Structure formats: C-alpha cells, structure tokens
C-alpha cells in the first residue's frame, strides 16, 4: 500500500494512504497475461504500457509503443472531486482513462483479443 500527499489549504498538506479498488487485481492479472506491462502507482492507480494498435477496415495498420494512466473504479463509482481537478489539469488528458475492467484498458490500446474471447 502506498501513500500520497494531499493539499488541504494555505500550504498545509497531509499524507494519506492509497486504497486499492477491489477489481484492480483482476485488471492487472488480465493485462499482464495478455503481455502488457503494468505498474501500480500512487497518483493514479495504474500505468499500463504496450503496443497501441491503429486499425483500418478492421485490420491492424500499424502498432506503436504507448502508455496510459488508469484510474480504477468499481462499477458505478465516479472520480472524486480532487481526481477530476487533477486530471482536467493534465497537458495530455488523452493518456488518462477511468476503467472498471480490463476490456476498457484494452479498448484504449485498440486490442480486441478479450472481445474475441468473450464472443466465443
């Protein structure tokens, strides 16, 4: 379990312990099994790295290395106000997603292997 520093007001900060979402381990295990690198992080829950796929007419046109920051949430849960403010201030918000399952992360990478398994 990690820690992060939270700004309260007027230059006052406090250290808080990060809590992991119940679905985080399942997401990590699925992504690792599919060949992605996954790092748990304190500012955002996960940093996932792999090959992002660009598809043309349903066929992979090309792949390139990419990473996405993932805020894991339970189904139906929303970002806290402080999380929304933090991510709205990012220079590249397209590299951040909220996910409740591994398929949402895979969708960002253009990886449809899990979707194909679910169709069977």
C-alpha positions in Angstrom: 0.0 0.0 0.0 1.4 3.4 -1.0 1.0 6.9 0.2 0.3 10.3 -1.4 0.4 13.9 -0.2 -2.9 15.8 -0.2 -3.0 19.6 -0.3 -5.6 20.8 2.2 -5.3 24.6 2.1 -3.0 27.5 2.7 0.1 25.4 2.1 -1.0 22.7 4.6 -0.6 19.1 3.4 -1.3 15.7 4.9 -0.1 12.2 4.0 -2.9 9.8 3.0 -2.7 6.1 2.4 -3.8 4.9 -1.0 -6.6 2.3 -1.1 -6.8 -0.2 -3.9 -10.1 -0.9 -5.6 -11.4 -4.5 -5.3 -11.3 -5.0 -9.1 -7.7 -3.8 -9.6 -6.0 -7.1 -9.1 -8.2 -8.8 -11.8 -7.5 -6.0 -14.2 -3.7 -6.3 -13.6 -3.7 -10.1 -13.9 -5.7 -9.9 -17.2 -3.4 -7.3 -18.7 -0.2 -9.0 -17.7 -1.5 -12.3 -19.1 -2.0 -10.5 -22.5 1.6 -9.2 -22.5 1.2 -5.6 -21.1 3.5 -4.0 -18.5 1.5 -2.8 -15.5 2.9 -0.6 -12.7 0.8 0.3 -9.7 1.1 4.0 -8.9 0.1 6.3 -6.1 -1.1 9.4 -8.1 -3.2 7.3 -10.4 -3.8 3.6 -9.9 -2.0 2.0 -12.8 0.4 2.9 -15.6 -0.1 0.4 -18.4 2.4 0.1 -21.3 2.2 -1.9 -24.5 1.6 -1.6 -28.2 -1.2 0.7 -29.3 -2.9 -0.6 -32.4 -4.4 1.5 -35.2 -7.0 -0.3 -37.3 -8.1 0.4 -40.8 -11.1 -1.5 -42.1 -10.9 -4.0 -39.2 -7.2 -4.8 -39.9 -4.2 -3.6 -37.9 -2.5 -0.9 -39.9 0.4 -0.3 -37.5 1.4 -0.5 -33.8 3.5 1.8 -31.7 4.6 1.8 -28.1 2.3 3.7 -25.7 1.4 4.1 -22.1 -1.9 5.1 -20.4 -2.6 6.2 -16.9 -5.6 4.3 -15.5 -7.8 5.3 -12.6 -9.5 2.0 -11.5 -13.0 2.4 -10.2 -15.7 0.0 -9.1 -18.7 -0.2 -11.4 -21.0 2.8 -10.8 -18.3 4.8 -8.9 -17.2 8.2 -10.1 -14.0 10.2 -9.7 -13.6 12.2 -6.6 -13.6 16.0 -7.0 -9.9 16.2 -6.4 -9.3 13.5 -9.0 -11.4 15.3 -11.6 -9.5 18.6 -10.9 -6.1 16.8 -11.2 -6.9 15.1 -14.5 -8.6 18.2 -16.0 -5.3 20.0 -15.5 -3.2 17.4 -17.4 -1.5 18.6 -20.6 -2.3 15.3 -22.3 -5.7 14.1 -20.9 -5.9 11.5 -23.7 -3.3 9.5 -21.9 -5.6 9.0 -18.9 -8.7 6.8 -18.6 -11.1 5.6 -15.9 -11.6 1.9 -16.1 -13.8 -0.6 -14.3 -12.4 -3.7 -16.2 -9.5 -4.8 -18.3 -11.5 -4.6 -21.5 -11.8 -0.8 -21.2 -8.0 -0.5 -21.0 -7.6 -2.9 -23.9 -10.0 -0.7 -26.0 -7.7 2.3 -25.4 -4.9 0.2 -26.9 -7.1 -1.0 -29.8 -6.6 -4.5 -28.6 -9.7 -6.7 -29.3 -8.3 -10.1 -28.1 -10.5 -10.1 -25.0 -13.6 -9.1 -27.0 -12.9 -12.1 -29.4 -12.7 -14.4 -26.4 -16.0 -13.1 -25.0 -17.7 -13.7 -28.3 -16.9 -17.5 -28.2 
